[in-house]
Amino acid sequence: MAENKTQKTKASVTDFINGVADGSRRKDCRAVLKLMKDATGAPARMWGSNIVGFGDLSYKYASGREGDWFLTGFSPRKDNLTLYLIPDLRAHTARLRKLGKHTTGGSCLYIRRLADVDQGVLKQLIDDGVKAARAFSQQSQKR
């Protein structure tokens, strides 16, 4: 069975964030880093060359496919700060309406700037995503 292309690395999260060219985006990364570390209690680790992940999620689907991922994470992309919030965000539509300016796709939340969103709502989404990811990991390991 094929492995996930994106794997944990030993690269420095600090160096990665310090290398973000846009100062405002770099500041947003540091704020999200704190929110996610607080939510998971786990240190930040690089996944591939441009994703910062927190914690470990092992999964196994009914199909037999299994792998490892992170509980929550983010990546400073060119146009948006991408937050990986597991599971599917459609279960959080009421909260997303209160969040502020954003877009979504599957389990990804795209934010241009943190100043565009309600930080309290964002924290709730991250916390809920971590809880759901941990429950999913425990449940999928029973298969």
Secondary structure, DSSP 8 states (H G I E B T S, - for coil): ----S--B----HHHHHHT-S-HHHHHHHHHHHHHHHHHH---EEEETTTEEEES-EEEE-TTS-EEEE-SEEEEE-SS-EEEEESS-GGGGHHHHHHHBS-EEETTEEEES-GGGB-HHHHHHHHHHHHHHHHHHHHHHHT-
